Amino acid sequence: MDTPWKHYKADVDSADIYAFLEPVTSTWQYIIVDPNTREAAVIDPVLDYDPASGTLSTIAAGILLKFIKEKELNVVRILETHAHADHLTASQYIKQMLGGKAPICIGERIKQLQGHFAPVYGLEPRDFVKSFDIFLKDEEEFSLSSNITGKVIHLPGHTPDHIGYMVGKAVFTGDSIFMPDLGSARADFPGGNAKDLFASMTRLLSLPQDYQLFVGHDYPVGRQHDCMATVGVHQTKNKHGKFGTTESQFIQFREARDKVLGAPRLLHPSLQVNIRAGKLPPASNGRVWLKTPTKLTNPNIPL
């Protein structure tokens, strides 16, 4: 029977990397493991949400938790790359199920998005209490185990708060870059910027050729889902940003492409939950109420 994960190792002395695909939103979730100490970190876990039925479930997170239990891992950090707009995060659930000790970490610029979206969803400062635990600074280094260190890389463009995580020769890029045949993520969310995204992709493609870039999503056509390509492969094959692509070419394409893209299916449920690290609104009679802000284009529409 096939395993629900793929295993990678960027170099001999580095962490073991396990990649788990959440197929509904085509999201890659990762668990990084120190093979010597069994200390681990979880990156971008998914909470399942069906908007048609309004059902929240923990299928994807359950697979991660089963793996953690079977491997007898000690999760020391839960890492978010950004406030996702296409899936809900399971960070709070994972933290709770692991005893509440593993801190949820994200880049410090999440505070900008919290300030922007709080009035959109009617959130108050108290609603952000006990959400994220650690706000990471650019280039900050942090311990994942007694042997392995992670480093924060600011990768804006898709969103302004977007960061990546460098662990040895492995880089977890979130939505700053996609697999080479797909190229790049959109840059039209609030605070997103095609110029910034090009700079972030250029930064990634300037790393040594044997570094491995692990993406946050994959939307394959004519192939199986994949999550990793080396910097060297991206340099020659990335559809939108390979070597020789100019900034103006990239911006022109990205902005034109973004104008014809529809809003993500889970945009509003995702954002109001993810800017709070997966913390849901208070439940009432066994239900949680998520908001969908609606613009009135005609003042005569009755309220």
KELO-617572 format. One record per residue (C-alpha): residue in three letters; x, y, z. Coordinates in steps of 0.001 Angstrom, whole numbers, plus 500000, padded with zeros to 6 digits. Layout:
! residues N
alaXYZ;...
//
This chain:
! residues 303
met500000500000500000;asp501321503448499083;thr502126505790501945;pro500201509089502216;trp503488510968502166;lys506651511493500146;his510070511427501784;tyr512981513737500931;lys516393514527502342;ala518178517575500962;asp521614516389502101;val523114513641504227;asp523313515567507490;ser519965517356507205;ala516438516764508406;asp514068514192506995;ile511275515907505068;tyr507835514343504731;ala505362515905502291;phe501611515285502565;leu499203516343499808;glu495749517618500751;pro494004516839497440;val490883519039497642;thr492868522290497767;ser496051520796496247;thr498005521948499286;trp501321520471500351;gln501796520089504097;tyr505205519231505513;ile506711517640508573;ile510435518218509147;val512130515678511422;asp515521515510513093;pro516246511775512654;asn518502511728515706;thr516276513431518296;arg512804512892516710;glu512104516598517199;ala509892517931514422;ala508105520917512924;val504837521020510967;ile504452523447508061;asp501109524748506713;pro498644522088507980;val495146522068506449;leu491719522060508112;asp489118520516505794;tyr486136522726504965;asp483205522038502633;pro481452525356501908;ala478349523724500399;ser477483521849503581;gly479323524168505954;thr481199521187507365;leu484561521456509084;ser486532518243509487;thr490040517101510347;ile490846514423507778;ala494071516036506546;ala495221517009510029;gly494374513522511272;ile496804512008508782;leu499559514290510093;leu498731513462513706;lys498713509720513000;phe502139510023511392;ile503451512044514360;lys502175509426516797;glu503465506435514841;lys506919507993514437;glu506917509104518098;leu507800512670517135;asn508096515644519444;val506663518610517531;val508425521740518747;arg507031524280516253;ile504102524761513906;leu505145527022511031;glu502902529075508756;thr504262530657505577;his501456533241505250;ala497743533887505693;his496408531451503102;ala493399532488501036;asp492560529071499574;his492385526770502575;leu491841526942506319;thr494782526244508571;ala494699523433511112;ser497457524976513242;gln495267525538516308;tyr493845522024516075;ile497277520440515678;lys498584522450518624;gln495662521417520812;met495900517739519901;leu499611517760520717;gly499060519138524203;gly499181522867523512;lys502939523277523877;ala504109523656520269;pro504073527388519376;ile502414528554516162;cys504878530744514250;ile504440533193511366;gly506182536247509934;glu505716539453511907;arg504012541186508958;ile500873539162509603;lys499948542054511875;gln499483544227508763;leu496953541782507343;gln495226541435510693;gly494776545203510749;his493484545234507178;phe490997542373507481;ala489787542847511057;pro487165545468510074;val486178543418507013;tyr485134540514509241;gly484101542511512296;leu487019541340514428;glu488227543169517525;pro491700543151519130;arg490480540604521682;asp489716538198518838;phe493441537851518111;val494379536852521647;lys495803533311521857;ser496201532988518118;phe499818533138516898;asp502486532532519514;ile505670533701517787;phe506089536478515206;leu509269535821513263;lys511565538539511921;asp513284538567508524;glu516451536458508450;glu515746535216511981;glu517304531899512843;phe515576529509515216;ser516143526058516592;leu514157523106515295;ser516206520680517363;ser519556520517519086;asn521085519746515675;ile518954521574513116;thr518355525292512621;gly515768527043510502;lys516042530479508924;val513273532896507928;ile513281534331504412;his510900537180503570;leu509290536325500204;pro506658539006499525;gly504579539324496381;his501827536765496761;thr501026538447500076;pro503076541078501941;asp503513538893505014;his504764535877503085;ile507866534107504371;gly509739530938503563;tyr511788528628505768;met515311527483504936;val516406524288506665;gly519813523217505407;lys519522522941501637;ala515716522676501768;val513574525792501323;phe509847525733502053;thr508567528424499714;gly504832528555500434;asp503128530289497504;ser506090532394496374;ile506971529974493588;phe505293526930492004;met506658523866490251;pro508693524808487145;asp505934523979484647;leu503480526211486554;gly505799529108487352;ser504403531484489949;ala501452532199492211;arg499064535118491784;ala499984538528493188;asp496649540340493294;phe495625539824496922;pro495632542862499252;gly499244543920499618;gly500343541570496839;asn502640542907494161;ala504054541407490964;lys507306543368491267;asp507845542022494776;leu506993538501493627;phe509591538687490858;ala512187539795493412;ser511249536877495680;met511512534380492829;thr514842535891491810;arg516087535508495362;leu515120531832495392;leu516674531184491984;ser519898532828493167;leu520470530093495737;pro522951527266494976;gln521705524974492223;asp521410521895494445;tyr519074523574496946;gln515598522046496951;leu512512524265496711;phe509377522777498288;val506159524437497084;gly502896525111498909;his500568523987496102;asp500642522044492875;tyr498085522040490065;pro499476519547487552;val498330519027483993;gly499337515725482444;arg501513514587485346;gln501304513491488973;his501311515942491851;asp504806516952492890;cys506235519273495507;met509958519734494901;ala512396520849492228;thr515968522021492623;val517053525604492098;gly519013524454489052;val515870523059487417;his513950526258488144;gln516760528349486670;thr516326526688483290;lys512679525601483286;asn510525527812485497;lys507674528869483228;his507474532432484527;gly510841533210486076;lys513664531173484565;phe517001532859484003;gly516688535455481239;thr513180536569482219;thr513158540323482808;glu511273542056485576;ser509081543923483086;gln508207540707481226;phe507213539016484454;ile505151541944485738;gln503330542319482421;phe502402538648482319;arg501542538299486016;glu499294541355486140;ala497476540396482926;arg496987536840484150;asp495745537908487579;lys493059540146486048;val491231537122484627;leu491510534879487694;gly488451534402489873;ala488518534700493639;pro489613531545495486;arg486664529335496425;leu487455529506500139;leu488665533114500238;his486495534509503050;pro486371531426505282;ser490139531074504930;leu491152534636505667;gln489007535203508738;val490279531974510252;asn493894532127509075;ile494692535635510326;arg493904534107513734;ala496150531048513280;gly493179528737512791;lys491180530037515737;leu487463529745514954;pro484699532149516018;pro482863531186519225;ala480450528288518739;ser476718528673519324;asn474441525623519556;gly477156523478518053;arg477673525783515070;val480396528222514091;trp479381531215511980;leu481773532440509298;lys481093535768507606;thr480881536598503921;pro481139540364503385;thr478778541515500646;lys478885544750498649;leu475598546397497666;thr475911547741494131;asn472343549053494130;pro471099551145497086;asn467533549963496436;ile468303546391497399;pro466243545855500582;leu468104545085503778;
//
